[in-house]
């Protein structure tokens, strides 16, 4: 009897499941009751909330295309010509040419492909209009705060933040803040990902406050619609589909140091004659950091470092600038510091001639000028030759990381008529170029270094995260520059680029001291912490008053020491990002989407599950209102005060302090912050002489 009841219950559950699946399948796409002369409207069923509605305003339809310069909107209902187990196909037969839409279900997500039935015709672009609610929130797509010149993203008075509502985004690489992904999430429980590399435009309710307008070029429009009530699941599924993300070795999560240029001077900053066998400024940095007990796990050398007018000929080392290069690497390694180098996607010197002779190049904006030849990374032979004679050669010398500059439109020619080695147009190749660049570098160095390396490109597009971390580009250094860096980090987290870092203090000829103090704290609690260029000097010998900047030096030591206590934690988060797609730095709405505060407070974020960080970016501001998520007890790491979540607390923070809270119950062990800071103030009070430090090396 019990067996029969169990069997019957199983059959009932199976029938309910099959009916539910059938209902879901039949209702994936629902076309509104429109006549042949009315613009097409349709909705996609969302089991997690309101349906995703592709709407018409009577003039523009829900779906259209551009052909031979004319914009045409589809009208009426299509004919459903196929209803498979997974894929439904629709045709607009009364449209000329005939348009076909295929909808394939993948669990709760949908793959949509829209194209002409005739392969002989290729539109120049496809268009979609999606209805938007009054309070709907959108984010993702790019790391810039707003489109246009990157300086607009740190313009004084800017108000746009994490939410892209009211912004129009051209999805096409622009230097130098240049991480893009044709993917966004909506607070209405969906995420949209446009597959492929063709340029496009997404208008988030700017031209029309009631809709998101999407235009992407190419012969077909392929998109994936992720559906889930949890924003984190939308982000994770996209991150895994376009990744999984690269995980650098553990040393790469410690503090880095760099300068914009390294000159081999006859005397150090304090006038001491140089007796070291290595570059004077590298020696100065390393010995001074060692004296002040400032941890450093990686040091990178920016260009110029080769011979030639641009300092980048043939991946050779300029011995006048960097004498005894390989012994210097061994010296750094003995101090537990790994070396990284700047590279670009072009070749110069004799390598430029070889690239031209073998058709390994793309026609760039400044082709042949300054003997600079842009590599065609769609050419396998070119990739192998470049990799072997470039990054792999340096890796065999002991270089463990590469900062991949450019590749983001600064040199690329944009053309439908010029064709790459692989047969695609420069136009289609444009956004994919940084992916090809980082993959070519990855393929070159991995056989030499195994997993013991890090790649750090500034340009990103779909697929980049598989091969490297990312650098935030040349961010300005006003307070709004720090603001833009925070937004960039959180947007990149949503876009699937979890291992991210910014130039502490911004990339500028002259730092702002207060902004740099705040930025040191932010960099400590970012996935990557890199400090430089700091006016191309150390805080012990600046070109401003105070020349010996004790305040900045103490803060640098404090945050570098604190960072070392976070290395294991952040490395584990990077592994989690690779396995699950959950980013390292997390906007609050990924974890607490049901709370309005989590969407509004974009200056506060989670670093993993255990740390809540809240950035003060405005100059002259020392007080911050911080929303603490409920369900947890949070400890202020500066005061030791415990707070119950579910409330807004007011905290006081000097410029050297970043408000940070630890979740009660965490196993993370951190130093007592006030004690560590006071120790750093005392340890950095001495003005060391390079004469003494150099003698200690016994050169």
C-alpha positions in Angstrom: 0.0 0.0 0.0 2.7 2.4 1.0 4.6 1.5 -2.1 1.6 2.3 -4.3 1.1 5.6 -2.5 4.8 6.5 -3.0 4.5 5.5 -6.7 1.4 7.6 -7.2 2.9 10.6 -5.5 5.9 10.3 -7.7 3.7 10.2 -10.8 1.7 13.2 -9.6 4.9 15.2 -9.0 6.3 14.1 -12.4 3.1 15.3 -14.1 3.1 18.6 -12.3 6.8 19.1 -13.3 6.1 18.2 -17.0 3.0 20.5 -17.1 5.1 23.3 -15.6 7.9 22.8 -18.1 5.4 22.7 -20.9 3.8 25.9 -19.7 7.1 27.6 -19.4 8.1 26.4 -22.9 4.9 27.5 -24.5 4.9 30.9 -22.9 8.5 31.9 -23.4 7.6 34.4 -26.0 4.2 36.0 -26.2 3.3 38.4 -29.0 0.8 41.1 -28.3 -2.3 41.3 -30.4 -1.1 43.6 -33.2 -2.2 43.7 -36.8 0.1 43.5 -39.8 0.4 47.3 -40.0 1.2 47.8 -36.3 4.7 47.5 -35.0 5.6 44.2 -33.4 5.5 43.9 -29.6 6.3 40.8 -27.6 7.1 39.7 -24.1 9.4 37.0 -22.7 8.1 35.1 -19.7 10.2 35.6 -16.5 9.4 33.0 -13.8 11.1 35.3 -11.3 9.1 38.5 -11.7 7.6 40.8 -14.3 7.9 39.7 -17.9 10.6 41.3 -20.0 8.5 43.4 -22.5 9.9 44.4 -25.9 7.6 47.3 -26.7 6.7 49.8 -29.4 5.8 53.5 -28.9 3.8 53.5 -32.2 6.7 55.0 -34.2 9.5 52.6 -33.3 8.8 49.0 -32.8 10.2 46.4 -30.5 12.4 44.9 -33.2 14.0 46.4 -36.2 17.1 46.6 -38.5 19.1 49.0 -40.6 19.6 48.0 -44.2 21.3 50.1 -46.8 20.9 53.1 -44.6 17.2 52.7 -43.9 15.8 51.8 -40.5 12.8 49.4 -40.7 10.7 48.1 -37.8 9.0 44.7 -37.9 5.2 44.8 -38.0 2.5 42.3 -36.9 2.8 38.9 -35.5 5.3 36.4 -36.9 4.4 32.8 -37.9 5.6 30.2 -35.5 7.2 27.7 -37.9 8.9 25.3 -35.5 8.3 24.3 -31.9 11.0 21.9 -30.8 11.7 20.7 -27.3 14.2 23.5 -26.7 13.9 25.9 -29.7 11.1 27.9 -31.1 11.4 29.6 -34.5 9.4 32.6 -35.7 9.3 34.2 -39.2 7.9 37.5 -40.2 6.7 36.3 -43.6 5.0 39.6 -44.6 8.3 41.4 -44.0 10.6 41.8 -47.0 13.2 40.5 -46.5 12.0 37.7 -44.2 13.2 37.9 -40.6 13.7 34.8 -38.5 13.9 34.7 -34.7 15.1 31.6 -32.9 14.5 31.2 -29.2 16.3 28.4 -27.3 15.7 27.6 -23.7 18.6 26.8 -21.4 17.1 26.0 -18.0 15.6 29.4 -17.1 17.7 31.4 -19.5 17.0 32.0 -23.1 19.2 32.3 -26.2 17.8 34.5 -28.9 19.1 34.8 -32.5 17.6 37.3 -35.0 18.7 37.3 -38.7 17.5 37.5 -42.2 16.3 34.2 -43.8 18.4 34.9 -46.8 22.1 34.7 -46.1 22.8 37.0 -49.1 21.5 40.0 -47.2 23.4 41.5 -44.3 21.9 44.4 -42.3 24.3 47.0 -40.9 22.6 46.8 -37.5 19.8 45.3 -35.4 17.6 47.2 -33.0 15.6 46.3 -29.9 13.4 48.3 -27.5 12.8 47.0 -24.0 10.2 48.6 -21.7 11.7 50.0 -18.5 10.0 50.7 -15.1 10.1 54.1 -13.4 12.6 52.9 -10.7 14.4 50.3 -12.7 18.2 50.1 -12.1 20.8 49.1 -14.7 24.5 48.5 -14.4 27.3 46.8 -16.2 28.6 47.4 -19.8 31.7 49.5 -19.1 33.9 50.8 -16.3 33.7 54.5 -17.3 31.2 56.4 -15.3 29.8 58.0 -18.4 30.5 57.8 -22.1 32.6 60.2 -24.1 36.1 61.4 -23.2 37.3 59.6 -20.1 37.8 62.9 -18.4 34.0 63.2 -18.3 34.0 60.3 -15.8 35.9 62.4 -13.2 34.5 65.8 -14.1 33.8 68.0 -11.1 30.1 67.8 -10.1 29.4 64.5 -11.8 26.3 62.7 -10.3 26.0 59.5 -12.3 27.3 56.6 -10.3 26.8 52.8 -10.5 23.3 53.0 -12.0 23.4 53.7 -15.7 19.8 54.9 -16.0 19.8 58.1 -18.0 23.1 57.2 -19.8 23.8 56.2 -23.4 26.8 53.9 -23.8 28.6 53.2 -27.1 29.9 49.6 -26.7 33.1 50.2 -28.5 36.6 50.4 -27.0 38.0 53.8 -26.1 41.3 54.5 -24.4 42.4 54.4 -21.7 39.7 53.4 -19.2 38.7 50.6 -21.4 36.9 47.6 -19.8 33.7 46.8 -21.8 31.3 43.9 -21.8 28.0 43.9 -23.8 26.2 42.8 -20.7 24.0 44.5 -18.1 21.8 43.5 -15.3 18.4 45.0 -14.4 16.8 45.3 -11.0 13.8 43.7 -12.7 15.4 40.3 -12.4 17.0 39.9 -15.8 20.4 40.3 -17.4 21.1 40.8 -21.1 24.3 39.7 -22.9 24.9 40.5 -26.6 27.2 37.8 -27.9 29.9 38.6 -30.4 32.3 41.6 -30.8 30.4 43.9 -33.2 30.1 47.5 -31.8 26.8 48.7 -30.5 24.9 51.3 -28.5 22.8 50.9 -25.4 20.6 53.8 -24.4 19.3 53.3 -20.8 16.2 55.5 -20.8 18.1 58.6 -21.9 16.3 59.4 -25.2 13.1 57.7 -24.0 12.6 57.5 -20.2 10.3 54.4 -20.6 12.7 52.1 -22.5 16.2 50.6 -23.0 17.1 51.0 -26.7 19.7 48.6 -28.1 21.5 48.7 -31.4 24.3 46.3 -32.4 25.9 45.9 -35.8 26.5 42.6 -37.7 24.6 40.1 -39.9 22.7 38.6 -36.9 21.8 39.7 -33.4 22.6 37.0 -30.8 21.8 37.6 -27.2 21.3 35.7 -24.0 18.7 36.6 -21.6 19.5 35.5 -18.0 16.5 35.3 -15.7 16.7 35.2 -11.9 15.4 37.1 -8.9 18.9 37.1 -7.4 21.2 39.6 -9.1 24.2 37.6 -8.0 23.0 34.6 -10.0 22.8 36.7 -13.2 26.4 38.0 -12.6 27.7 34.5 -11.8 26.2 32.8 -14.8 27.5 35.4 -17.2 31.0 35.3 -15.5 31.2 31.6 -15.9 30.0 31.6 -19.5 32.5 34.2 -20.5 35.3 32.9 -18.2 36.1 31.3 -15.9 38.3 34.0 -14.6 42.1 33.9 -14.3 43.6 33.4 -10.8 47.1 34.9 -10.3 49.6 33.4 -8.0 49.3 34.3 -4.3 52.2 36.8 -4.5 50.2 38.9 -7.0 47.7 39.8 -4.2 50.3 41.5 -2.1 51.3 45.2 -2.5 53.0 46.2 -5.8 55.3 49.2 -6.5 56.0 50.9 -9.8 57.2 54.2 -11.4 56.3 55.6 -14.7 59.9 55.8 -15.8 63.2 54.4 -14.4 66.3 56.5 -14.9 69.7 55.2 -14.0 71.0 58.3 -12.3 74.5 58.9 -11.0 73.2 59.9 -7.6 70.1 58.9 -5.5 67.4 61.3 -4.5 69.4 62.5 -1.5 72.6 63.1 -3.4 74.3 59.9 -2.4 76.5 58.5 -5.3 75.1 55.3 -6.8 77.4 52.3 -6.3 74.7 49.7 -6.9 75.1 47.5 -10.0 71.4 47.9 -10.8 69.1 50.7 -11.8 69.4 53.5 -9.2 65.6 54.2 -8.8 64.7 50.5 -8.5 67.4 50.1 -5.9 66.2 53.3 -4.1 62.6 52.0 -4.0 63.5 48.6 -2.8 66.0 49.6 -0.1 63.8 52.4 1.2 60.7 50.1 1.4 62.9 47.6 3.2 64.1 50.2 5.7 60.6 51.4 6.4 59.3 47.8 6.5 56.9 48.4 3.7 56.0 45.0 2.2 56.3 44.7 -1.6 55.6 41.4 -3.4 55.8 42.7 -7.0 57.7 45.5 -8.8 56.9 46.5 -12.3 59.0 48.4 -14.8 57.1 50.6 -17.2 58.4 51.7 -20.6 61.0 52.8 -21.7 63.1 49.7 -20.9 64.5 48.8 -24.4 66.8 50.6 -26.8 65.4 52.8 -29.6 63.7 56.2 -29.7 60.6 54.9 -27.9 62.4 52.5 -25.6 60.7 49.4 -27.0 62.9 47.9 -29.7 63.0 44.1 -30.1 62.2 43.2 -26.5 65.9 43.8 -25.7 67.0 45.3 -22.4 68.6 48.7 -22.5 71.7 48.0 -20.4 72.3 51.8 -19.9 69.0 52.1 -18.2 68.7 48.6 -16.6 72.3 47.3 -16.1 72.8 43.7 -15.0 69.1 43.0 -15.6 69.0 39.3 -14.9 71.2 39.5 -11.7 68.8 42.3 -10.6 65.9 40.0 -10.9 67.7 37.5 -8.8 68.4 40.2 -6.2 64.7 41.2 -6.2 63.7 37.5 -5.8 66.0 37.1 -2.8 63.9 39.9 -1.2 60.7 38.0 -2.2 59.8 40.5 -4.9 58.8 39.4 -8.4 59.4 41.5 -11.5 56.8 42.7 -14.0 57.3 44.5 -17.3 55.2 46.8 -19.5 54.5 45.6 -23.0 52.4 46.9 -26.0 50.6 45.1 -28.9 53.1 46.5 -31.4 56.7 45.8 -32.3 59.6 48.1 -33.1 63.2 47.9 -34.3 64.2 44.8 -36.4 61.0 43.0 -35.2 58.9 45.7 -37.0 60.7 44.9 -40.3 60.1 41.1 -39.8 56.4 41.7 -39.0 56.0 43.7 -42.2 57.9 41.2 -44.4 55.7 38.3 -43.1 52.3 40.2 -43.1 52.0 39.8 -39.3 50.5 43.3 -38.9 47.4 45.4 -38.9 47.3 48.8 -40.5 47.2 51.1 -37.5 46.4 54.8 -37.1 50.1 55.6 -37.2 51.3 52.7 -39.4 55.1 52.7 -39.8 55.5 56.0 -38.1 58.2 55.8 -35.5 58.9 52.3 -36.8 55.9 51.0 -34.9 54.0 48.0 -36.3 50.7 46.8 -34.8 50.4 43.0 -34.5 47.7 41.0 -36.1 46.8 38.6 -33.3 44.3 36.7 -35.6 47.3 35.3 -37.4 48.5 32.2 -35.5 52.0 32.3 -37.0 52.3 36.0 -35.9 51.1 35.1 -32.4 53.7 32.3 -32.1 56.5 34.5 -33.5 55.6 37.5 -31.3 55.1 35.4 -28.2 58.4 33.5 -28.5 60.5 36.6 -29.3 58.7 38.8 -26.9 57.0 37.8 -23.6 58.4 34.3 -23.6 61.9 35.6 -24.0 61.4 37.9 -21.0 59.8 35.2 -19.0 62.9 33.0 -19.5 64.9 35.8 -18.0 62.8 35.6 -14.8 60.0 38.2 -15.5 56.8 37.0 -13.8 54.2 39.4 -15.0 53.2 41.8 -17.8 51.3 45.0 -17.8 49.5 44.9 -21.2 49.0 48.5 -22.4 47.1 50.0 -25.3 44.9 47.6 -27.5 41.9 49.8 -26.8 41.4 51.9 -29.9 44.3 54.1 -29.4 46.1 52.6 -32.4 43.4 50.4 -34.0 42.0 51.3 -37.4 38.3 50.9 -37.7 37.2 49.7 -41.1 34.6 47.4 -42.7 36.8 47.1 -45.8 40.2 46.2 -44.2 40.4 42.5 -43.4 42.5 40.7 -40.8 44.4 37.5 -41.4 41.5 35.5 -40.1 39.2 37.0 -42.8 37.1 39.2 -40.6 36.8 43.0 -41.0 38.8 45.4 -38.8 35.4 46.7 -37.6 34.3 43.3 -36.2 37.8 42.7 -34.9 37.9 46.0 -33.0 36.4 45.0 -29.7 37.9 41.5 -29.7 41.5 42.8 -30.2 42.3 43.1 -26.5 41.2 39.5 -25.9 43.5 38.3 -28.7 46.3 40.3 -27.2 46.1 38.9 -23.7 45.5 35.4 -25.0 48.6 35.6 -27.2 50.6 36.7 -24.1 49.1 34.0 -22.0 49.9 31.3 -24.5 53.5 32.6 -24.8 54.4 32.6 -21.1 52.4 29.8 -19.6 54.7 27.1 -21.1 57.6 28.9 -19.5 56.1 29.9 -16.1 53.3 27.4 -15.5 50.8 29.1 -13.2 53.4 31.5 -11.6 52.6 34.7 -13.5 50.1 37.5 -13.8 48.9 39.5 -16.8 47.5 42.9 -16.2 45.8 44.5 -19.3 43.9 47.7 -19.3 41.6 46.9 -22.2 39.0 44.2 -21.7 36.1 42.6 -23.7 34.2 39.4 -23.6 36.6 36.5 -22.8 39.5 38.6 -21.5 39.0 37.4 -17.9 40.1 33.9 -18.8 43.7 35.1 -19.3 44.5 37.9 -17.0 43.6 40.4 -14.2 42.9 44.0 -15.2 44.2 47.5 -14.6 41.9 50.4 -14.5 43.7 52.6 -17.1 45.0 56.1 -16.7 42.5 57.5 -14.2 42.7 61.2 -13.2 43.6 62.2 -9.7 41.0 64.7 -8.5 38.6 63.4 -5.8 36.2 62.4 -8.7 39.0 60.2 -10.0 38.9 58.1 -6.9 35.1 58.1 -7.1 35.3 56.9 -10.7 37.8 54.1 -9.6 35.3 52.8 -7.1 32.5 52.7 -9.7 34.9 51.1 -12.2 35.7 48.3 -9.7 32.1 47.5 -9.0 30.9 47.7 -12.6 33.8 45.4 -13.5 32.6 43.0 -10.8 29.2 42.9 -12.4 30.7 42.5 -15.9 32.8 39.4 -15.1 36.3 41.0 -14.4 36.8 40.2 -10.7 40.6 40.6 -10.4 41.0 44.4 -10.7 43.3 47.2 -9.5 43.8 50.9 -10.0 46.8 53.3 -10.0 46.8 54.5 -6.4 46.5 58.3 -6.3 45.6 58.3 -10.0 47.9 58.6 -13.1 49.1 62.2 -13.0 52.2 64.4 -13.1 51.3 65.6 -9.6 49.4 63.8 -6.9 46.7 65.3 -4.6 47.9 64.3 -1.1 44.5 64.0 0.5 43.1 62.0 -2.4 46.1 59.7 -2.4 45.7 59.0 1.3 42.1 58.0 0.7 43.1 56.0 -2.4 45.7 54.0 -0.4 42.9 52.7 1.8 40.8 51.9 -1.2 43.6 50.1 -3.0 44.2 48.0 0.1 40.6 46.8 0.0 40.6 46.2 -3.8 41.4 42.9 -5.5 44.8 44.2 -6.6 46.9 46.8 -4.7 49.4 48.7 -6.8 51.1 51.9 -5.7 52.5 54.3 -8.3 53.5 56.4 -10.0 53.4 58.9 -7.0 54.9 61.7 -9.1 57.5 59.2 -10.2 59.1 59.5 -6.7 59.0 57.9 -3.3 57.2 59.5 -0.4 60.6 59.9 1.2 61.8 62.4 -1.5 58.9 64.1 -3.2 58.9 67.2 -5.5 56.4 69.0 -3.3 56.2 70.2 0.2 56.7 68.3 2.5 59.6 66.7 0.6 59.8 64.0 3.2 56.0 63.2 3.2 55.8 61.4 6.6 52.0 61.3 6.5 51.8 59.5 3.1 54.7 57.3 4.0 53.1 56.2 7.2 49.8 55.5 5.5 51.6 53.5 2.7 53.3 51.3 5.3 50.1 50.9 7.3 48.0 49.7 4.3 50.8 47.6 2.8 51.2 45.8 6.1 47.4 45.4 6.4 47.3 44.1 2.9 49.7 41.3 3.7 47.2 40.1 6.3 44.5 40.0 3.5 46.5 38.1 0.9 45.2 34.6 1.7 41.7 35.9 2.1 41.6 37.6 -1.3 43.4 34.7 -3.0 40.6 32.4 -1.8 38.0 34.9 -3.1 39.8 34.8 -6.5 39.5 31.0 -6.5 35.8 31.3 -5.6 35.3 33.8 -8.5 36.8 31.2 -10.9 34.7 28.4 -9.5 31.4 30.1 -9.0 31.5 33.4 -10.8 30.9 35.4 -7.6 33.2 38.5 -7.8 35.7 39.5 -5.1 34.4 43.1 -4.6 30.6 43.0 -4.4 28.0 45.8 -4.7 25.7 45.4 -1.8 22.7 44.5 -4.1 24.4 41.2 -5.1 24.0 40.0 -1.5 21.0 42.0 -0.2 18.9 42.7 -3.3 15.6 42.9 -1.3 16.9 46.0 0.5 16.5 49.4 -1.1 19.6 50.7 0.7 21.7 48.1 -1.1 20.9 49.7 -4.5 21.3 53.2 -3.3 24.6 53.0 -1.3 27.1 52.6 -4.1 30.0 53.9 -2.0 29.8 50.8 0.3 30.7 47.3 -0.9 31.6 43.9 0.4 35.0 42.4 -0.1 34.0 38.8 0.1 31.5 37.9 2.8 33.4 39.2 5.8 34.5 42.7 5.1 32.2 45.7 4.5 34.1 48.8 3.1 32.7 52.3 2.7 34.8 54.8 0.8 34.9 58.6 1.5 36.0 60.2 -1.8 35.2 63.9 -1.2 37.9 66.2 0.0 37.4 67.7 3.4 34.9 65.1 4.4 35.6 63.1 7.6 32.1 61.9 8.5 30.2 59.1 6.7 26.8 57.5 6.9 27.1 53.8 6.4 24.3 51.3 6.0 25.0 48.0 7.7 23.2 45.0 6.2 20.8 43.3 8.6 21.2 39.7 9.8 24.8 40.2 10.9 26.8 42.0 13.6 29.4 44.3 12.2 32.6 45.4 14.1 34.1 48.7 13.2 37.8 47.8 12.8 39.0 51.3 13.8 37.1 51.6 17.0 36.2 48.0 17.9 32.5 49.1 18.3 30.0 46.3 17.4 26.8 47.2 15.6 23.7 45.2 14.8 22.9 45.2 11.1 19.8 46.8 9.6 20.7 50.3 10.5 22.7 53.4 9.3 25.6 54.3 11.5 27.7 57.5 11.4 31.5 57.0 11.4 34.4 59.4 11.6 37.4 58.9 9.4 40.5 60.9 9.0 42.0 61.0 5.4 44.3 58.1 6.2 41.3 56.0 7.5 38.9 54.0 5.3 35.7 52.9 7.1 35.8 49.1 7.3 33.7 46.6 9.2 34.3 42.9 10.0 31.4 40.5 10.1 31.1 38.9 13.5 31.9 35.2 13.3 34.5 35.6 10.6 37.7 33.6 10.8 39.7 36.4 9.2 42.4 37.5 11.5 43.5 41.2 11.1 45.9 43.4 13.1 44.4 46.0 15.4 44.2 49.0 13.1 45.0 51.9 15.5 47.9 50.0 16.9 49.3 49.1 13.4 48.9 52.7 12.3 50.7 54.2 15.3 53.5 51.7 14.7 53.7 52.8 11.1 53.8 56.5 12.2 56.8 55.7 14.5 58.6 53.4 12.0 58.4 56.0 9.2 59.6 59.0 11.3 63.3 58.4 10.5 64.8 59.9 7.3 67.2 57.2 6.1 70.3 57.9 4.1 70.9 55.9 0.9 74.5 55.9 1.7 73.8 53.7 4.8 71.3 51.5 3.1 73.5 51.0 0.0 76.5 50.0 2.3 74.4 47.3 3.9 74.1 45.6 0.6 77.9 45.2 0.5 78.3 46.0 -3.2 
